[in-house]
């Protein structure tokens, strides 16, 4: 189980970084009364899912490491 937690943590972290870059590139800016306003037109679902996979991996990793019969 510890290996599964490590794998999920690494995959979740890599996916979060990739999707965060995509979300930041899919934003549009415009000026309104001299203020620059950014509007995101990105799909946030992959970023949220990859963040959940990252957190689940950490939880599994910690739970597997704290078992008395490691």
MODELLER restraints for C-alpha pairs under 7 A, 6 or more apart:
rsr = mdl.restraints
at = mdl.atoms
rsr.add(forms.Gaussian(group=physical.xy_distance, feature=features.Distance(at['CA:1:A'], at['CA:64:A']), mean=5.92, stdev=0.5))
rsr.add(forms.Gaussian(group=physical.xy_distance, feature=features.Distance(at['CA:2:A'], at['CA:60:A']), mean=6.81, stdev=0.5))
rsr.add(forms.Gaussian(group=physical.xy_distance, feature=features.Distance(at['CA:2:A'], at['CA:61:A']), mean=4.96, stdev=0.5))
rsr.add(forms.Gaussian(group=physical.xy_distance, feature=features.Distance(at['CA:2:A'], at['CA:64:A']), mean=5.19, stdev=0.5))
rsr.add(forms.Gaussian(group=physical.xy_distance, feature=features.Distance(at['CA:2:A'], at['CA:65:A']), mean=6.61, stdev=0.5))
rsr.add(forms.Gaussian(group=physical.xy_distance, feature=features.Distance(at['CA:5:A'], at['CA:57:A']), mean=4.22, stdev=0.5))
rsr.add(forms.Gaussian(group=physical.xy_distance, feature=features.Distance(at['CA:5:A'], at['CA:58:A']), mean=6.09, stdev=0.5))
rsr.add(forms.Gaussian(group=physical.xy_distance, feature=features.Distance(at['CA:5:A'], at['CA:60:A']), mean=4.87, stdev=0.5))
rsr.add(forms.Gaussian(group=physical.xy_distance, feature=features.Distance(at['CA:5:A'], at['CA:61:A']), mean=4.26, stdev=0.5))
rsr.add(forms.Gaussian(group=physical.xy_distance, feature=features.Distance(at['CA:6:A'], at['CA:57:A']), mean=6.28, stdev=0.5))
rsr.add(forms.Gaussian(group=physical.xy_distance, feature=features.Distance(at['CA:6:A'], at['CA:61:A']), mean=6.09, stdev=0.5))
rsr.add(forms.Gaussian(group=physical.xy_distance, feature=features.Distance(at['CA:8:A'], at['CA:53:A']), mean=6.23, stdev=0.5))
rsr.add(forms.Gaussian(group=physical.xy_distance, feature=features.Distance(at['CA:8:A'], at['CA:54:A']), mean=6.14, stdev=0.5))
rsr.add(forms.Gaussian(group=physical.xy_distance, feature=features.Distance(at['CA:8:A'], at['CA:57:A']), mean=4.57, stdev=0.5))
rsr.add(forms.Gaussian(group=physical.xy_distance, feature=features.Distance(at['CA:9:A'], at['CA:53:A']), mean=6.96, stdev=0.5))
rsr.add(forms.Gaussian(group=physical.xy_distance, feature=features.Distance(at['CA:9:A'], at['CA:54:A']), mean=4.58, stdev=0.5))
rsr.add(forms.Gaussian(group=physical.xy_distance, feature=features.Distance(at['CA:9:A'], at['CA:57:A']), mean=4.42, stdev=0.5))
rsr.add(forms.Gaussian(group=physical.xy_distance, feature=features.Distance(at['CA:9:A'], at['CA:58:A']), mean=5.84, stdev=0.5))
rsr.add(forms.Gaussian(group=physical.xy_distance, feature=features.Distance(at['CA:12:A'], at['CA:50:A']), mean=4.91, stdev=0.5))
rsr.add(forms.Gaussian(group=physical.xy_distance, feature=features.Distance(at['CA:12:A'], at['CA:51:A']), mean=6.12, stdev=0.5))
rsr.add(forms.Gaussian(group=physical.xy_distance, feature=features.Distance(at['CA:12:A'], at['CA:53:A']), mean=5.14, stdev=0.5))
rsr.add(forms.Gaussian(group=physical.xy_distance, feature=features.Distance(at['CA:12:A'], at['CA:54:A']), mean=4.10, stdev=0.5))
rsr.add(forms.Gaussian(group=physical.xy_distance, feature=features.Distance(at['CA:13:A'], at['CA:54:A']), mean=5.84, stdev=0.5))
rsr.add(forms.Gaussian(group=physical.xy_distance, feature=features.Distance(at['CA:15:A'], at['CA:50:A']), mean=5.75, stdev=0.5))
rsr.add(forms.Gaussian(group=physical.xy_distance, feature=features.Distance(at['CA:16:A'], at['CA:47:A']), mean=5.63, stdev=0.5))
rsr.add(forms.Gaussian(group=physical.xy_distance, feature=features.Distance(at['CA:16:A'], at['CA:50:A']), mean=5.35, stdev=0.5))
rsr.add(forms.Gaussian(group=physical.xy_distance, feature=features.Distance(at['CA:16:A'], at['CA:51:A']), mean=6.00, stdev=0.5))
rsr.add(forms.Gaussian(group=physical.xy_distance, feature=features.Distance(at['CA:19:A'], at['CA:46:A']), mean=6.67, stdev=0.5))
rsr.add(forms.Gaussian(group=physical.xy_distance, feature=features.Distance(at['CA:19:A'], at['CA:47:A']), mean=5.40, stdev=0.5))
rsr.add(forms.Gaussian(group=physical.xy_distance, feature=features.Distance(at['CA:20:A'], at['CA:47:A']), mean=6.48, stdev=0.5))
rsr.add(forms.Gaussian(group=physical.xy_distance, feature=features.Distance(at['CA:23:A'], at['CA:42:A']), mean=5.31, stdev=0.5))
rsr.add(forms.Gaussian(group=physical.xy_distance, feature=features.Distance(at['CA:26:A'], at['CA:40:A']), mean=6.20, stdev=0.5))
rsr.add(forms.Gaussian(group=physical.xy_distance, feature=features.Distance(at['CA:26:A'], at['CA:41:A']), mean=5.86, stdev=0.5))
rsr.add(forms.Gaussian(group=physical.xy_distance, feature=features.Distance(at['CA:26:A'], at['CA:42:A']), mean=5.33, stdev=0.5))
rsr.add(forms.Gaussian(group=physical.xy_distance, feature=features.Distance(at['CA:27:A'], at['CA:38:A']), mean=6.45, stdev=0.5))
rsr.add(forms.Gaussian(group=physical.xy_distance, feature=features.Distance(at['CA:27:A'], at['CA:39:A']), mean=5.51, stdev=0.5))
rsr.add(forms.Gaussian(group=physical.xy_distance, feature=features.Distance(at['CA:27:A'], at['CA:40:A']), mean=4.14, stdev=0.5))
rsr.add(forms.Gaussian(group=physical.xy_distance, feature=features.Distance(at['CA:27:A'], at['CA:41:A']), mean=5.73, stdev=0.5))
rsr.add(forms.Gaussian(group=physical.xy_distance, feature=features.Distance(at['CA:27:A'], at['CA:42:A']), mean=6.90, stdev=0.5))
rsr.add(forms.Gaussian(group=physical.xy_distance, feature=features.Distance(at['CA:28:A'], at['CA:38:A']), mean=5.57, stdev=0.5))
rsr.add(forms.Gaussian(group=physical.xy_distance, feature=features.Distance(at['CA:28:A'], at['CA:39:A']), mean=5.21, stdev=0.5))
rsr.add(forms.Gaussian(group=physical.xy_distance, feature=features.Distance(at['CA:28:A'], at['CA:40:A']), mean=6.20, stdev=0.5))
rsr.add(forms.Gaussian(group=physical.xy_distance, feature=features.Distance(at['CA:29:A'], at['CA:36:A']), mean=6.49, stdev=0.5))
rsr.add(forms.Gaussian(group=physical.xy_distance, feature=features.Distance(at['CA:29:A'], at['CA:37:A']), mean=5.37, stdev=0.5))
rsr.add(forms.Gaussian(group=physical.xy_distance, feature=features.Distance(at['CA:29:A'], at['CA:38:A']), mean=4.19, stdev=0.5))
rsr.add(forms.Gaussian(group=physical.xy_distance, feature=features.Distance(at['CA:29:A'], at['CA:39:A']), mean=6.04, stdev=0.5))
rsr.add(forms.Gaussian(group=physical.xy_distance, feature=features.Distance(at['CA:30:A'], at['CA:36:A']), mean=5.60, stdev=0.5))
rsr.add(forms.Gaussian(group=physical.xy_distance, feature=features.Distance(at['CA:30:A'], at['CA:37:A']), mean=5.41, stdev=0.5))
rsr.add(forms.Gaussian(group=physical.xy_distance, feature=features.Distance(at['CA:30:A'], at['CA:38:A']), mean=6.59, stdev=0.5))
rsr.add(forms.Gaussian(group=physical.xy_distance, feature=features.Distance(at['CA:31:A'], at['CA:37:A']), mean=6.02, stdev=0.5))
